[in-house]
Amino acid sequence: MPMPRLRTALDSLAGYRPTDRTRGPHHLRPLSANESAHSSLPPVLAAVAEAGLDIHRYPDPSCAELTRELARRHGVDQDRVLVGAGSLALLQAMFHAVGEPGAEVVYAWRAFELYPVLADLAWMRSVRVPLSDETHDLAAMADRITDATRLVLICNPNNPTGTVVGGDALRAFLDRVPPTCLVALDEAYFEYVSEPGVSSGLHLCDAYPNLVVLRTFSKAYGLAGLRVGYLVGAAGLVTQLRKACLAYAVNTVAQHAALAALGIEKELLRQAATTVAERDRVRKTLLADGWDVPDCQGNFLWLRLGDDSGAFGRWCLDAGIAVRVFDGEGIRASIGATLDNDAFLTAAKQWRDQPAAVTAGALTDRCGA
Ligand SMILES: Cc1ncc(COP(=O)(O)O)c(C=O)c1O
């Protein structure tokens, strides 16, 4: 039977492959998706229950109340804030807004694994600029901007390496970007940044009207399952980007839960601070055990294991732990609950303590992969 004619881009697109977090009937320790380690607090659960009474109605398509509250908190006019079904949906809207055959998007590599997927779906050519010392090489990225560049993505902190770029470097970079080229600063993990001198790009939006800053409720605010994020940018730009978003995409429960989360923000940021302390503890232990770990500023750690990445991922799986494997490059382990982190540390130590004769190849046999 002939297939309906679809876009040829789909043939070469790998698509997103989430890490399987079950093994048979067992749930693995969930260190693969960079979620919050903390379960929802009562005020958020109460808001979810109350909003549930209204789910026979369409949601407010303008997310008015949440938009108003976000604008107030960031000290900007409401028409500069756009709420979406996760920051991923907003990224997709940006790609749709600029994408056309021949257009290019510049981003560091490796960065968030869905950037290339969004680029392919939007007919855009990806220009990947290698990381330097696991960090964005902003000068090299600026060098790659041409007349064809419609979008530049900066993931800060970078997923999966966790490194950050500071305000001065960012400003110097933005000075080199033509004002006709859109720049997206993806700050999904910003609440976990503890490095002094690294500030959010939100305060740069006034000076650079081609800049939008993306934030999410999925990480420190603990609402990954509800899908809500937002961006801040210049009013004219936000008006246009809004047209590229699917109407009614942010559901009522998500809108109310996000408002409730903002209401207990101090507590959530305190939780994020405990995750940061835990991240630093896990990194310190890994360093003491001989691992090379960059100074990660997200709620995760990055181990560049190269060809051993797959085998190490399976080793963790055997220990009942799901981590994110980037084959041939490295693995990313989220910072979870203390017991889960300790299990990861034990597995990592046992990996290093193996006799030298046990090679990655032998492990592959042992793990039956
Ligand atoms: C860097 C980065 N940006 C965006 C997203 C998407 O987040 P959201 O849940 O808001 O769609 C993620 C999710 O992991 C991410 O790592």
The ligand as an SDF file (V2000), in Angstrom:
LIG
                    3D

 16 16  0  0  0  0  0  0  0  0999 V2000
   17.2830   23.4460   28.0020 C   0  0  0  0  0  0  0  0  0  0  0  0
   15.8430   23.0920   27.9740 C   0  0  0  0  0  0  0  0  0  0  0  0
   14.9790   23.9290   27.3910 N   0  0  0  0  0  0  0  0  0  0  0  0
   13.6810   23.6580   27.3480 C   0  0  0  0  0  0  0  0  0  0  0  0
   13.1740   22.5080   27.8830 C   0  0  0  0  0  0  0  0  0  0  0  0
   11.7160   22.2350   27.7690 C   0  0  0  0  0  0  0  0  0  0  0  0
   11.1180   22.4440   28.9880 O   0  0  0  0  0  0  0  0  0  0  0  0
    9.5470   22.5270   29.1590 P   0  0  0  0  0  0  0  0  0  0  0  0
    9.1850   21.4410   30.0660 O   0  0  0  0  0  0  0  0  0  0  0  0
    9.2870   23.8930   29.7060 O   0  0  0  0  0  0  0  0  0  0  0  0
    8.9220   22.3830   27.7920 O   0  0  0  0  0  0  0  0  0  0  0  0
   14.0200   21.6040   28.5070 C   0  0  0  0  0  0  0  0  0  0  0  0
   13.5010   20.3650   29.0800 C   0  0  0  0  0  0  0  0  0  0  0  0
   14.1730   19.5380   29.6120 O   0  0  0  0  0  0  0  0  0  0  0  0
   15.3940   21.9000   28.5460 C   0  0  0  0  0  0  0  0  0  0  0  0
   16.2670   21.0560   29.0940 O   0  0  0  0  0  0  0  0  0  0  0  0
  1  2  1  0
  2  3  1  0
  2 15  2  0
  3  4  2  0
  4  5  1  0
  5  6  1  0
  5 12  2  0
  6  7  1  0
  7  8  1  0
  8  9  2  0
  8 10  1  0
  8 11  1  0
 12 13  1  0
 12 15  1  0
 13 14  2  0
 15 16  1  0
M  END
$$$$
